[in-house]
Structure formats: structure tokens, C-alpha cells
Amino acid sequence: MLVPIAIEGSIMHYLCLITYKKVLLIAPAFYLYCVIIYSRMKQVKYYSGILSLIASLVLASCSGSFRPGDFRLVFTDLSTGSEASIRALCVVNENVVWAAGSGGQYLLTANGGNTWKTGIVEGAETDDFRSIYAWGPSRAQVFGTSSPGRGYMTETAGEEWQLVFEDSTAGVFFNSLSYADEFRGLALSDPVDSLSYIIKTNDGGFSWSRITGLPVLNDSEYNFAASNSCIQYNRSGRIWMVTGGGDSRVFTSADHGDTWDVAPSGLAYSVPSGGIFSVSFLDESKGIVVGGTYDKPELNDRIAAFTLDGGEKWILSDKMPAEFRSCVFWMKYRNRDIAVAVGKTGIDISTDHGNSWHNISDKGYYTGRAVPGTSTAFLAGSDGRIAKIVLKRRNNKSGTEEPDAAGQAISNDE
């Protein structure tokens, strides 16, 4: 036996991490060998994520790797007619995008951002919507931060809004909304009595009940209402929820919230403005958390981490984003997954699932979402600003960009 089957967990974790970080520097054949050997081990749950990543990177090394510096973002600033602070954004497809923000305002485009419809939810004129989810051009849901905590639903493209949830409990302050499918969703509020306050729906957002049995939070541990991305709910029933303030931890559930586990992220945290601000999983295994200190954005020590095992163990990024980042999401460049971290002072990307980050723009936004499965995304920020971005790759040898899918060369001119 060339590699012992029984290896102490922490040592194996270190070896796998070294394998991951050096994968592009060693012959692909060696990593295929590693995959074969590791696949015989019994610690399947954690190492399956590493094996998957190794295999994908081996294939990448055979066909040519992407470096973050190979990419640039093409920005199109969109005229929304709004002056709201926008932290809630939902991209349904390349045409339909919903957003919401301060002053009870919602925004809707059905033509990819060329024109926008804006309005104020009746009865919520002083509310600040930090959470949104949309099913299409007619139906969307928002939750606010003011007390009592309220959720609204429209099925008429914003013409009429129905109050579907209300709770006057002190401390209710909704910051994130995530749906696993058409019917099952979760809304996350600030904690109440040292417990995370999460409500769930099984009927598409018309009725809600509180999830119980969550682990007790540490002193001053809470969630940030910065980008509608403190919680993610997958169709499989997997849930990830992140905290900041008095700690920076990742809470996970594999059964729609019936039972929970919690893991330290390694990110720096501080009261009242530091910790994890955003979580995004590419699949059931690979995920990223980002954050930092909101009022000291230049501090970038321990502000990003990634996981390969669904969130049981978190690994600090080798190279951090340039500054504080409030949102992370995934874009697709051809068949490659690119992570994007957005903050009020700039944007970074990662081509290695969050291990290293490259600053690609100093334009500041609060939140962002990709058009699913594409290299196009929308960003939102202060003063009603929404931008459409497209990820482009330069040709390393000539400095020009590669042809697009239709074979047309794309100019480098902004």
C-alpha cells in the first residue's frame, strides 16, 4: 500500500490542502494518482469535495488554466430613476431583475435593464427592504428592517402588494431571503433572545412559521443586513447561515432546518461592524464566505474563506480580497466557475474557488447576482445605482480579448 488508509484527520486535511494549492504546479498524472488513492479512503464525506476539486483542476490544467489577471469587467451603468439605497437584488434571468431598498421602494426591469419600473409599497414608506426574492416579472416578495417586521408579496408586477407576514417581537429585523424552489423559502432576521430568528414557508411565501432548535448564539453575535446573502437554501434541503459581530460562524442544516451544526469560519470579527457578511455555495460541497469590517474597509486580514466539504471545515484564502466585501456570488465563464466578491470600495474575483482573489475594479456596490449560468451579472448600490457587468477574458499573448461565442472579437476599449 503506497499511502496508508488510516491517517490522522488533521494531517490528512493538511496534505489535501497542499495538494489543492499546488495542483497547477505538478504533472496532472500525479493528481490522477491521488484521486485513485484517496478514493479508497473511508472518510468520504469531507474528502469527496477535495477529490472533486482536484479532478476539476486536473482537467483544467490539461486544457489551459485561467488566471484572475486574464479577466476584466465591462460595465454598463443603468438608469433606474431611483435614489434609494439598494441592498436587495434578485436576478431571475437575463431580462427580469427585481431590486428593493430604502423608503419602501422596489424596482423592476423586464428587458435586461433598458427601462425600469419603480414604486413604493403602500404602508411601507419608511421601511428599508434588505431582502427580496422573485419568481418572474409579475411575482416578487420583500421583507423589511423596520418594526414590526413585515413581509409583502406582489403578483401584479408591483401594482398591488399583500401583507403576508407581520411580527411585532422586539428585535425582528429581516436581512436575507432565500428560496430552495418555487414553494420552500426562508427569511432571516436579527436574533431574538440569543437565538437566530428564521421563518420558513412551504406554500410560496403566503404563510410562515418560525424554525426552532437553532444553536444558541454567542454574546453580540448576529447577522448583517448588507446584501441579502446571509443565508442560502438549496433544493436538497441544505441551508447555510452566517454570522458576525461577537463571532464569525457558519450554521448548517442538511434537513430543511430541522437540525443544525455550526463551524468556525476563521474570519476576523468585531462588534459592531465585523464578521461574515455573505455566503455563497456553488454546489453541495464548494462554498465561500466573505466579510471584513464595514467601517474600516481597508482591513483585509482574514476576510474570506472557502470550504470543500459543505461547510464542516473552512480554509482561509491564501490571498485575500483587497478590502471589505459585503457580497459574494458565482459567475460562469464558458465552463469555468468564477467567484465574485463585491463591496463598497471595489470588486475582486477568484478563479480557484476562493483560495486567492484578484482585485478587478475599484467601483463600489453593496450586492450582486449573476444571470444564472452566464458571465453576466447585475450589481446594486447607493443612490439607486444598478450596473450590468460582463466578464471578459483577454488573450494573454496579444493583450486583446478572445472572440465571443459567436466568433466576433471584442474590443478592449471601455
NORJO-V88645 format. One record per residue. RES is the residue in one letter. PHI is phi in degrees with one decimal (none if undefined). OMEGA is omega in whole degrees, -180 to 180 (NA if undefined). Layout:
[[RES & PHI & OMEGA] [RES & PHI & OMEGA]]
This chain:
[[M & none & -175] [L & -76.2 & 179] [V & -125.7 & -179] [P & -60.8 & 178] [I & -73.3 & -177] [A & -94.1 & 178] [I & -126.9 & -179] [E & -54.6 & -169] [G & -54.8 & -175] [S & -68.1 & 178] [I & -67.1 & -180] [M & -64.1 & 178] [H & -60.0 & 179] [Y & -64.1 & -179] [L & -62.2 & 180] [C & -66.2 & 179] [L & -65.2 & 177] [I & -61.2 & 178] [T & -57.3 & -179] [Y & -62.0 & -173] [K & -74.5 & -177] [K & -106.5 & -169] [V & -58.9 & -177] [L & -85.5 & -177] [L & -102.1 & -177] [I & -115.6 & -179] [A & -57.6 & -180] [P & -55.7 & -178] [A & -61.4 & 179] [F & -63.3 & -178] [Y & -75.7 & 171] [L & -63.4 & 176] [Y & -61.6 & 179] [C & -59.8 & 180] [V & -59.5 & -179] [I & -63.2 & -178] [I & -67.1 & -177] [Y & -63.1 & -177] [S & -64.7 & 179] [R & -85.9 & -178] [M & -78.5 & -176] [K & -91.8 & -178] [Q & -80.2 & -169] [V & -72.3 & -170] [K & -60.2 & -179] [Y & -80.0 & -171] [Y & -77.2 & 177] [S & -61.8 & 177] [G & -66.4 & 178] [I & -66.3 & 179] [L & -61.0 & 179] [S & -62.1 & -180] [L & -66.7 & 179] [I & -60.2 & -178] [A & -61.8 & -179] [S & -66.6 & 180] [L & -72.9 & 175] [V & -62.7 & 179] [L & -62.1 & 180] [A & -64.0 & -178] [S & -68.3 & 179] [C & -75.2 & -174] [S & -108.5 & 180] [G & 103.5 & -175] [S & -90.1 & 176] [F & -104.0 & 173] [R & -109.5 & -179] [P & -54.8 & -179] [G & -67.0 & 178] [D & -74.3 & -170] [F & -109.9 & 171] [R & -144.0 & 177] [L & -107.7 & 173] [V & -102.2 & -176] [F & -98.8 & 167] [T & -126.7 & 178] [D & -74.7 & -175] [L & -103.8 & 180] [S & -90.5 & -176] [T & -97.2 & -175] [G & 74.8 & -178] [S & -114.2 & 173] [E & -120.2 & -177] [A & -72.8 & 168] [S & -81.5 & -171] [I & -111.3 & 177] [R & -122.6 & 180] [A & -115.0 & -175] [L & -143.4 & 176] [C & -138.2 & 179] [V & -102.3 & -179] [V & -78.4 & 177] [N & -158.8 & -175] [E & -66.7 & -179] [N & -104.3 & -171] [V & -98.9 & 178] [V & -135.0 & 174] [W & -112.4 & 174] [A & -146.0 & 178] [A & -152.3 & -176] [G & -163.6 & -175] [S & -70.2 & 179] [G & 67.6 & 179] [G & 65.5 & -173] [Q & -93.6 & 172] [Y & -122.2 & 178] [L & -134.9 & -178] [L & -144.9 & 168] [T & -124.5 & 176] [A & -117.7 & -179] [N & -134.7 & 175] [G & 74.1 & 177] [G & 100.5 & 179] [N & -64.6 & 176] [T & -135.8 & -177] [W & -129.9 & 170] [K & -102.4 & 178] [T & -124.9 & 179] [G & -168.9 & 179] [I & -118.6 & 178] [V & -69.1 & -178] [E & -61.6 & -179] [G & 89.2 & -178] [A & -122.1 & -174] [E & -61.8 & -180] [T & -105.9 & -179] [D & -83.8 & 177] [D & -125.1 & -178] [F & -84.6 & 177] [R & -106.3 & -175] [S & -132.2 & 179] [I & -152.9 & 170] [Y & -145.3 & -179] [A & -137.0 & 179] [W & -101.8 & -177] [G & 179.2 & -176] [P & -71.9 & -177] [S & -107.3 & -169] [R & -113.9 & 178] [A & -153.6 & -180] [Q & -136.7 & 177] [V & -132.4 & 172] [F & -127.7 & -175] [G & -109.7 & -178] [T & -101.4 & -175] [S & -81.5 & 180] [S & -105.4 & 1] [P & -70.8 & 178] [G & -70.4 & -175] [R & -131.8 & 173] [G & -125.0 & -177] [Y & -126.8 & 179] [M & -131.2 & 171] [T & -121.9 & 173] [E & -123.6 & -177] [T & -129.7 & 179] [A & 56.6 & 176] [G & 92.8 & 180] [E & -66.0 & 178] [E & -135.3 & 179] [W & -126.6 & -180] [Q & -108.4 & 175] [L & -75.3 & -176] [V & -112.6 & 178] [F & -153.9 & 176] [E & -153.5 & 178] [D & -146.3 & -178] [S & -92.6 & 178] [T & -57.5 & -180] [A & -60.7 & 177] [G & 100.6 & 179] [V & -68.8 & -172] [F & -158.2 & -170] [F & -77.3 & -176] [N & -125.0 & -177] [S & -152.3 & -179] [L & -140.4 & -178] [S & -141.9 & 178] [Y & -116.8 & 176] [A & -83.2 & 180] [D & -158.6 & -175] [E & -64.2 & -172] [F & -112.7 & -172] [R & -97.4 & -178] [G & -142.7 & 178] [L & -133.2 & 172] [A & -120.5 & -175] [L & -110.7 & 177] [S & -116.2 & 168] [D & -57.2 & -177] [P & -62.5 & 173] [V & -129.0 & 180] [D & 55.5 & 175] [S & 66.3 & 176] [L & -126.4 & 175] [S & -59.8 & -179] [Y & -107.0 & -180] [I & -124.5 & 175] [I & -112.5 & -177] [K & -129.6 & 176] [T & -130.1 & 175] [N & -120.9 & -178] [D & -125.8 & 177] [G & 79.5 & 172] [G & 98.5 & -179] [F & -93.0 & 175] [S & -137.7 & -172] [W & -137.1 & 174] [S & -141.2 & -176] [R & -82.5 & 174] [I & -79.2 & 179] [T & -113.5 & 176] [G & 83.5 & 178] [L & -73.8 & 177] [P & -60.4 & 179] [V & -69.7 & 179] [L & -82.3 & 174] [N & -76.0 & 180] [D & -58.0 & 177] [S & 61.1 & 175] [E & -92.0 & -175] [Y & -155.9 & 179] [N & -113.0 & 179] [F & -102.3 & -180] [A & -94.8 & -171] [A & -105.4 & -170] [S & -156.2 & -179] [N & 58.9 & -176] [S & -144.4 & 176] [C & -87.9 & -180] [I & -144.2 & 175] [Q & -132.8 & -177] [Y & -125.1 & -178] [N & -97.1 & -180] [R & -57.2 & -179] [S & -67.7 & -174] [G & 102.0 & 177] [R & -73.7 & 179] [I & -130.9 & 172] [W & -128.5 & 179] [M & -133.8 & -173] [V & -119.9 & -176] [T & -131.2 & 175] [G & -148.5 & -178] [G & 78.1 & -178] [G & -78.0 & 176] [D & -168.6 & 177] [S & -132.9 & -173] [R & -123.6 & 178] [V & -119.2 & 178] [F & -96.9 & -177] [T & -130.3 & 174] [S & -136.0 & 179] [A & -107.3 & -174] [D & -137.7 & 176] [H & 63.9 & 175] [G & 98.7 & 179] [D & -73.4 & 177] [T & -132.4 & -172] [W & -137.5 & 169] [D & -124.4 & -179] [V & -140.2 & -179] [A & -137.7 & 173] [P & -70.3 & -179] [S & -94.1 & -174] [G & 88.5 & 180] [L & -72.1 & 176] [A & -66.0 & 179] [Y & -144.3 & 180] [S & -164.7 & 176] [V & -96.5 & 6] [P & -104.9 & -164] [S & -127.6 & -177] [G & -127.5 & 178] [G & 142.8 & 178] [I & -85.3 & 179] [F & -109.4 & -173] [S & -157.7 & 175] [V & -134.4 & 176] [S & -150.5 & 177] [F & -107.1 & 176] [L & -75.5 & 178] [D & -151.5 & -177] [E & -73.5 & -176] [S & -111.8 & -170] [K & -95.2 & -180] [G & -144.7 & -178] [I & -137.3 & 169] [V & -123.5 & 176] [V & -136.2 & 179] [G & 178.8 & -176] [G & 131.0 & -180] [T & -117.0 & -171] [Y & -58.5 & -176] [D & -90.0 & 172] [K & -136.0 & -171] [P & -61.8 & -177] [E & -71.0 & 179] [L & -74.8 & -177] [N & -125.7 & 175] [D & -84.0 & 178] [R & 57.4 & 179] [I & -116.0 & 178] [A & -153.3 & 177] [A & -150.3 & 179] [F & -136.4 & 178] [T & -132.9 & 178] [L & -118.5 & -174] [D & -127.0 & 178] [G & 83.7 & 175] [G & 110.4 & 176] [E & -73.0 & 178] [K & -128.6 & 180] [W & -119.1 & -177] [I & -117.8 & 179] [L & -64.1 & 179] [S & -62.3 & 176] [D & -65.1 & 177] [K & -119.5 & -174] [M & -80.7 & 168] [P & -57.2 & -173] [A & -62.5 & -178] [E & -150.9 & 177] [F & -46.7 & 177] [R & -131.3 & -174] [S & -100.2 & -177] [C & -151.8 & 174] [V & -132.9 & 177] [F & -153.3 & -175] [W & -113.2 & 171] [M & -115.4 & 180] [K & -120.5 & 171] [Y & -110.4 & -172] [R & 54.4 & -179] [N & -102.4 & -177] [R & -107.4 & 178] [D & -95.6 & -178] [I & -117.8 & 177] [A & -88.5 & -178] [V & -125.7 & 177] [A & -113.7 & -174] [V & -117.6 & 175] [G & -152.4 & -175] [K & -70.9 & 179] [T & -116.8 & 178] [G & 157.4 & -175] [I & -134.8 & 175] [D & -125.4 & 174] [I & -128.2 & 176] [S & -132.8 & 177] [T & -103.9 & -178] [D & -127.3 & 173] [H & 62.1 & 173] [G & 101.2 & 179] [N & -73.6 & 179] [S & -139.2 & -175] [W & -123.7 & -180] [H & -127.9 & 179] [N & -72.1 & -173] [I & -116.3 & 179] [S & -162.4 & 174] [D & -103.2 & 176] [K & -78.0 & -173] [G & -100.8 & 175] [Y & -143.1 & -180] [Y & -89.5 & -171] [T & -148.9 & 179] [G & -160.9 & 175] [R & -147.9 & 178] [A & -87.9 & 164] [V & -66.8 & -171] [P & -50.8 & 175] [G & 75.1 & -176] [T & -131.5 & 176] [S & -97.6 & 178] [T & -114.3 & 179] [A & -146.4 & 174] [F & -121.6 & 178] [L & -121.9 & 179] [A & -137.2 & -178] [G & -157.9 & -176] [S & -76.8 & 172] [D & 56.2 & 176] [G & 71.9 & -175] [R & -78.2 & 170] [I & -133.8 & 180] [A & -125.8 & 172] [K & -103.8 & -180] [I & -122.5 & 175] [V & -127.8 & 179] [L & -85.0 & -180] [K & -119.8 & 177] [R & -113.3 & 177] [R & -82.0 & 171] [N & -83.0 & -173] [N & -60.9 & -174] [K & -80.5 & -174] [S & -97.9 & -176] [G & 84.9 & 175] [T & -86.2 & -180] [E & -96.7 & 178] [E & -66.2 & 175] [P & -61.4 & 175] [D & -78.9 & -174] [A & -60.9 & -179] [A & -88.1 & 178] [G & 88.4 & -179] [Q & -93.5 & 179] [A & -70.3 & -179] [I & -106.5 & -176] [S & -71.3 & 175] [N & -82.0 & -178] [D & -67.9 & 177] [E & -72.3 & NA]]
